[in-house]
Amino acid sequence: MQKKNKIYDWTGKTILIAEDVETSNQYFKAALSRTNANLLWAVNGKDAVELFKNNKVDLVLMDIHMPQMNGFEATMKIKKINKSVPVIIQTAYILSGEEEKSYEAGCDEFIAKPIKFKELLTLINKYFKN
């Protein structure tokens, strides 16, 4: 008997994806497409902070290496605006100390690429449970 995939319904939730690589953004959109969440996309940290200021965001997926403002700086600015919104830092570059720097910047979770759909959905759902 085949096990059914868990259905995630995040209707009314907004996820901000801060990601400068379009293929990575497309991956996140595909992973989150069946959740009914509203998705916002920022191509750099500066845009992420502006989108955060101007929208009700429930969770942020933050890349570290982006132009204009990196993910560490953007996370610190977002947490100054609203420290209770979860920020999940996601990166393909696992360099020495990056995970530690992510937590120092205020992120709630750190996840390394490549990210599996199920792993991403389970992690986000941890913050969206009612």
ABEGO torsion letter per residue (X at the ends): XBBBBBBBBABGBBBBBBBABAAAAAAAAAAAAAAGBBBBBBABAAAAAAAAAABBBABBBBBABBBGBBAAAAAAAAAAABAABBBBBBBABBBBGAAAAAAAAGBABBBBOBBBAAAAAAAAAAAABX
